[in-house]
Amino acid sequence: MAAGFIFNSNRCVNCGSCAAACVLENGWQVRPRNIITYNSEAAPLLPLFNLSMACNHCETPACLEGCPASAYYREPSTGAVLIDDSRCIGCRYCLWNCPYDAPKTDPRTKVIAKCNMCFNLIKQNLNPACATSCPTGALSYGELPETTEKFPAWFPEKNLKPSVYFSGLPSEEPLKIEPQDIFRNELNPEPASDRSISHDWSLIVFTFLATLSTGIMVSSLLRGEFAAARLPVLLIVISGIVSLLHLGKPSRAWRAVINIRKSPLSREIAFFILFSLFSVSGFMLQSPILFIAASISGIMLLLVIDSVYIFSDRRISLFLNSGQTILSMLIIASFLGDFLPAFIFAAGVKLILSSYCLFHDKKTGLKFKLRYLRIAILVIVVIFMGSGSIMREPGLIAVFLTGELLDRILFYLDFDPVNIKTLMFKK
């Protein structure tokens, strides 16, 4: 029988002993175990329960599968999923992929730390520190019961087969009242996500420049203007430098291609290297064959970039987002190359998808206003196109590219991988 954590919500009083013991035993600079409290103010009609959560050491861990540097591994004798911080590049991709909020960024070392199941204690036939310290017996460690009802219906990503068993939690998603955030204020805020635009700005710039450089390369190839390839080469260099700013350990960036067989992020970096090599070589040698190879590898790069996010957020709305790189490349290439039928097709698809996203947005807030602005820009560009305006006028190009950059920013605002810390608090 598999072993793992066993948690009884009816016994948990949110004393924090498990979280404190975890930090003290391992000398963490982060807090791998947290207690999530639902309805902490005991609002009427709502259940009140606590959930002590750390790494669940899944049978098919998304963190291990997605890590581009192969920094994660499984300890053979205990089954614990561990991370080698000497291999971690600090890309934070595992924070997106883990639905249980287990990986944490260590602000001191700039790499990832998480629960290690106190595997050294388990090897000595001792319990993990968190289970030993629990005064009410709410958290324990041992053989998991053989039952198909290990998880409540709302528990995310059960297909990862987490090594944990729950009792005392509501089987259905907890009831919610409006306004749901009635008790939240500056002193009692809603749990915040570990990802934000401020963290992801370098990724926005990298993916946008990769999309723009591929679009310019494809349009140059179709027009036979190989000399124009100097601009995408410059953009490629800039995007490569910017991408390093996202890493906690830029000096280890070479490790990003190690897990190319399983990690979409590894494949993204590999295709970016290919795209860069073919583009630079094609520009220096003015070789049509190398330009073709650069265009093909650039398109493949964009497909892989989209897969990086789909791997983490599999909602249908992400597939229907107008900010996907391959669609943006198509409209950029057709705009710059004056290919009217392709431009009209891409613009029509983008308008439909943007309208779909606008319909599903909350009707207030910055994202809603940016979506309106993005649609307005695209409509203006389409009108100028239909009026016979010269497509390469600098002002029109600037307006068009601003709209595409807005589309990419909105993609990141829409990107929302499942995280149990915020799952129960969303409206």
C-alpha positions in Angstrom: 0.0 0.0 0.0 1.1 3.6 -0.8 2.2 5.8 2.1 1.4 9.5 2.4 -0.2 12.2 4.5 -3.5 11.6 6.2 -5.5 14.7 7.1 -8.7 15.0 9.2 -10.3 18.4 8.8 -12.6 17.9 11.8 -9.7 17.8 14.1 -7.7 20.7 12.7 -7.8 23.9 14.8 -5.3 25.9 12.7 -2.7 26.1 15.4 0.1 26.2 12.9 2.2 23.6 14.7 2.6 21.5 11.5 3.9 24.5 9.5 6.3 25.6 12.2 7.7 22.1 12.8 8.3 21.8 9.0 10.4 25.0 9.0 12.3 24.2 12.2 13.1 20.6 11.2 14.5 21.5 7.8 15.8 25.1 8.3 13.6 26.4 5.5 13.7 30.0 4.4 10.2 29.5 3.0 7.1 27.9 4.4 6.4 24.7 2.6 3.3 23.7 4.6 0.4 26.1 4.9 -3.1 26.0 6.4 -5.8 27.2 4.1 -8.9 28.3 6.1 -12.3 28.5 4.3 -14.8 30.9 5.9 -12.3 32.1 8.6 -14.9 34.6 9.9 -17.5 31.9 10.4 -20.1 33.5 8.1 -23.6 31.9 8.4 -24.7 29.3 5.9 -21.1 28.5 5.0 -19.0 25.6 6.3 -15.8 26.4 8.2 -12.9 24.1 7.7 -9.1 24.1 7.6 -6.9 22.4 5.1 -3.2 21.7 5.9 -1.5 21.5 2.6 2.1 20.9 1.4 3.6 18.8 -1.4 1.5 15.7 -1.9 4.4 13.8 -3.6 2.2 12.7 -6.5 2.5 9.5 -8.4 2.6 11.5 -11.6 4.0 14.8 -10.4 3.5 17.8 -12.8 6.4 19.6 -11.3 8.8 16.8 -12.2 7.4 16.2 -15.6 7.5 19.9 -16.6 10.8 21.0 -15.0 13.1 22.0 -17.9 16.3 21.5 -15.9 15.3 18.0 -14.5 15.9 19.4 -11.0 13.1 17.2 -9.6 13.6 13.6 -8.8 12.0 10.8 -6.8 13.7 9.4 -3.7 13.6 5.6 -4.3 13.1 4.3 -0.8 10.4 6.6 0.4 8.8 7.8 -2.9 9.2 11.5 -1.9 9.5 13.9 -4.8 12.5 16.1 -4.1 14.3 19.0 -5.8 18.0 19.4 -6.2 18.6 23.1 -5.7 22.0 22.9 -7.4 20.2 22.0 -10.6 17.2 24.4 -10.3 17.4 27.4 -12.7 14.6 29.3 -10.8 12.3 29.6 -13.8 9.2 29.0 -11.5 7.5 26.8 -14.1 6.7 24.3 -11.4 4.7 27.0 -9.6 2.4 27.1 -12.5 2.2 23.4 -12.9 1.5 22.3 -9.3 -2.2 22.8 -8.4 -1.4 22.3 -4.7 0.8 25.5 -4.2 3.7 23.2 -3.0 6.8 24.8 -4.7 8.0 28.1 -3.2 10.6 30.5 -4.4 13.3 31.0 -1.8 14.0 34.8 -1.9 17.5 34.2 -0.6 18.7 31.6 -3.0 16.4 32.4 -5.9 15.6 28.7 -6.5 12.7 26.5 -5.5 12.2 24.9 -2.2 9.3 22.6 -1.1 8.3 19.8 1.4 10.6 16.8 1.2 8.3 14.6 3.3 11.2 14.5 5.9 12.4 11.5 4.0 15.5 11.2 6.2 13.2 10.7 9.2 11.0 8.2 7.4 14.1 6.2 6.6 14.6 5.9 10.3 11.0 4.7 10.8 10.0 8.1 12.2 7.1 10.3 11.1 7.6 13.6 9.3 8.0 16.6 11.7 4.6 18.1 10.7 2.7 14.9 11.6 4.7 14.4 14.9 3.9 18.0 16.0 0.2 18.0 15.4 -1.4 18.2 18.9 -4.9 17.1 17.8 -4.0 14.2 15.5 -5.4 16.0 12.5 -2.3 15.4 10.4 -0.6 12.0 10.4 1.6 9.9 8.1 1.1 6.3 7.1 -0.4 3.8 4.7 -3.2 5.4 2.7 -6.7 3.8 2.9 -7.6 1.7 -0.2 -10.7 3.7 -1.3 -11.8 5.6 -4.4 -13.2 8.4 -2.2 -9.8 9.8 -1.1 -10.6 13.3 -2.4 -13.6 15.6 -2.3 -15.1 16.4 -5.7 -13.7 19.9 -5.8 -10.1 18.8 -5.1 -8.0 19.7 -8.2 -6.0 17.5 -10.5 -6.8 14.1 -8.9 -5.3 12.5 -12.0 -1.9 13.4 -10.6 -2.5 10.7 -8.0 -1.4 12.7 -4.9 -0.2 10.7 -2.0 -2.7 12.1 0.5 -6.0 11.1 2.1 -8.6 13.5 3.4 -11.6 13.2 5.8 -13.9 15.8 7.2 -13.8 18.0 4.1 -17.1 18.8 2.3 -17.6 16.4 -0.6 -19.0 19.1 -2.8 -17.7 22.5 -3.6 -18.5 24.7 -0.6 -21.5 27.0 -0.8 -20.8 30.6 -1.4 -22.6 33.8 -0.6 -22.7 37.2 -2.2 -20.8 39.4 -1.6 -18.3 36.6 -1.1 -15.5 38.9 0.0 -17.6 40.7 2.6 -15.1 40.0 5.4 -12.0 40.6 3.4 -10.0 43.8 3.9 -6.4 45.0 4.2 -5.9 43.0 7.4 -7.6 39.8 6.0 -6.9 39.7 2.3 -7.8 37.0 -0.2 -4.9 34.6 -0.8 -2.8 36.0 -3.6 -1.3 34.1 -6.5 2.4 33.6 -6.7 2.3 34.8 -10.3 1.5 38.3 -11.6 2.3 40.6 -14.5 5.1 42.1 -12.4 6.7 38.6 -12.2 6.0 37.8 -15.8 6.9 41.0 -17.6 10.1 39.4 -19.1 8.0 36.5 -20.4 5.6 38.9 -22.0 8.4 40.8 -23.7 10.2 37.5 -24.8 7.1 35.9 -26.3 6.0 39.1 -28.0 9.4 39.7 -29.6 9.6 36.0 -30.6 6.2 36.4 -32.3 7.2 39.7 -33.9 10.5 38.4 -35.2 8.9 35.3 -36.7 6.2 37.4 -38.4 8.8 39.7 -39.9 10.9 36.7 -41.0 8.0 35.0 -42.7 6.8 38.2 -44.4 10.4 39.0 -45.6 10.7 35.5 -47.0 7.4 35.7 -48.9 8.4 39.0 -50.4 12.0 37.9 -51.1 13.4 40.8 -49.2 16.2 39.0 -47.3 18.0 42.2 -46.4 15.0 43.1 -44.1 16.0 40.1 -41.9 18.4 42.3 -39.9 15.4 43.5 -37.7 14.2 40.1 -36.6 17.8 39.1 -35.9 18.1 42.1 -33.6 14.8 41.3 -32.0 15.9 37.7 -31.4 19.0 38.9 -29.6 17.0 41.2 -27.4 14.4 38.6 -26.6 17.1 36.1 -25.6 18.7 38.6 -23.2 15.3 39.5 -21.7 14.3 35.8 -21.2 17.3 35.4 -18.8 15.9 38.1 -16.5 13.0 35.7 -15.6 15.5 33.1 -14.1 16.5 33.1 -10.5 19.9 31.6 -11.7 20.7 33.0 -15.2 24.1 31.3 -15.1 22.4 27.9 -15.2 20.3 28.8 -18.2 22.1 26.1 -20.2 20.2 23.5 -18.2 16.9 24.6 -19.6 17.1 22.1 -22.5 17.9 19.0 -20.4 14.3 17.7 -20.1 13.4 18.2 -23.8 11.5 14.9 -24.0 8.9 15.8 -21.4 9.0 19.5 -20.6 7.3 22.0 -23.0 9.6 24.7 -21.6 12.7 22.7 -22.6 11.3 22.3 -26.1 10.6 26.1 -26.3 14.2 26.9 -25.5 15.5 24.3 -28.0 13.4 25.7 -30.8 14.4 29.3 -29.8 18.1 28.3 -30.2 17.4 26.7 -33.6 15.4 29.8 -34.7 18.3 32.0 -33.6 21.0 30.0 -35.3 19.1 29.8 -38.6 18.1 33.5 -38.6 21.6 34.8 -37.8 23.2 32.4 -40.4 20.6 33.2 -43.0 21.2 36.9 -42.6 25.0 36.6 -42.7 25.0 34.3 -45.7 21.8 35.7 -47.4 20.8 32.1 -48.0 17.1 31.4 -49.0 17.4 27.9 -47.7 18.5 29.2 -44.2 15.7 31.7 -44.3 13.2 29.0 -45.0 14.6 26.9 -42.1 14.5 30.0 -39.9 10.8 30.6 -40.7 9.9 27.0 -40.1 11.7 26.8 -36.8 10.2 30.1 -35.8 6.7 28.8 -36.4 7.5 25.6 -34.5 8.8 27.9 -31.7 5.5 29.7 -31.5 3.5 26.5 -31.4 5.7 25.3 -28.5 5.4 28.6 -26.7 1.6 28.2 -26.7 2.0 24.6 -25.4 4.0 25.8 -22.4 0.9 27.6 -21.1 -1.6 25.0 -22.2 0.4 22.4 -20.3 -0.3 24.5 -17.1 -3.8 25.8 -17.8 -5.9 23.4 -19.8 -9.1 25.4 -19.8 -10.9 25.7 -23.1 -10.8 29.5 -22.8 -7.0 29.5 -23.2 -7.4 27.7 -26.5 -9.9 30.4 -27.5 -7.7 33.3 -26.6 -6.8 35.8 -29.3 -3.3 36.4 -27.8 -1.9 33.0 -28.8 1.4 33.5 -30.5 0.8 31.5 -33.7 -2.3 33.6 -34.5 -0.5 36.8 -33.7 2.4 35.8 -36.0 -0.1 35.2 -38.9 -1.7 38.6 -38.6 1.7 40.3 -38.2 3.2 38.6 -41.3 0.1 39.3 -43.4 0.0 43.0 -42.2 3.7 43.7 -42.9 3.6 41.7 -46.1 0.4 43.3 -47.5 -1.3 40.0 -47.9 -4.9 41.2 -47.7 -6.8 37.8 -47.7 -4.6 36.4 -44.9 -4.8 39.6 -42.9 -8.6 39.7 -43.2 -8.8 36.1 -42.1 -6.5 36.5 -39.1 -8.2 39.8 -38.1 -11.6 38.2 -38.3 -10.5 35.3 -36.1 -9.0 37.7 -33.6 -12.1 39.8 -33.4 -14.3 36.8 -32.8 -12.0 35.4 -30.1 -11.5 38.9 -28.4 -15.3 39.3 -28.4 -15.7 35.9 -26.8 -13.2 36.7 -24.1 -14.9 40.1 -23.6 -18.2 38.5 -23.1 -16.8 36.2 -20.4 -14.9 38.9 -18.6 -16.1 40.7 -15.5 -17.7 43.9 -16.8 -15.5 46.1 -14.7 -11.7 46.4 -14.0 -8.6 47.1 -16.0 -8.7 43.9 -18.0 -12.2 44.7 -19.3 -11.1 48.2 -20.4 -7.9 46.8 -22.1 -10.0 44.3 -24.0 -12.2 47.0 -25.3 -9.1 49.0 -26.3 -7.6 46.0 -28.0 -10.7 45.4 -30.1 -11.0 49.1 -31.0 -7.4 49.2 -32.3 -8.0 46.1 -34.4 -11.2 47.6 -35.9 -9.3 50.8 -36.7 -6.5 48.9 -38.4 -9.0 46.9 -40.5 -10.8 50.1 -41.5 -7.5 51.7 -42.7 -6.7 48.4 -44.5 -10.1 48.5 -46.3 -9.7 52.1 -47.3 -6.5 51.3 -49.2 -4.1 52.9 -46.7 -0.4 52.1 -47.2 0.2 49.4 -44.7 3.8 50.3 -43.9 3.1 53.9 -42.7 5.1 54.1 -39.4 2.1 55.5 -37.4 -0.2 52.7 -38.5 2.4 50.1 -37.8 2.9 51.5 -34.3 -0.8 51.4 -33.6 -1.1 47.8 -35.0 1.8 46.5 -33.0 0.5 48.2 -29.8 -2.7 46.2 -30.3 -0.8 43.0 -30.6 1.2 43.7 -27.5 -2.0 44.4 -25.7 -3.3 41.0 -26.9 -0.2 39.3 -25.4 -0.6 41.2 -22.1 -4.3 40.1 -22.0 -3.2 36.5 -22.7 -1.2 36.6 -19.5 -4.0 38.2 -17.5 -6.3 35.4 -18.7 -3.7 32.7 -18.0 -4.8 31.2 -14.7 -3.4 27.7 -13.8 -5.3 26.0 -11.0 -4.0 26.7 -7.5 -5.7 25.3 -4.5 -4.8 28.3 -2.4 -7.1 30.5 -4.5 -9.5 27.9 -5.9 -12.1 28.1 -3.1 -12.0 31.9 -2.9 -12.8 32.6 -6.6 -16.2 34.0 -7.5 
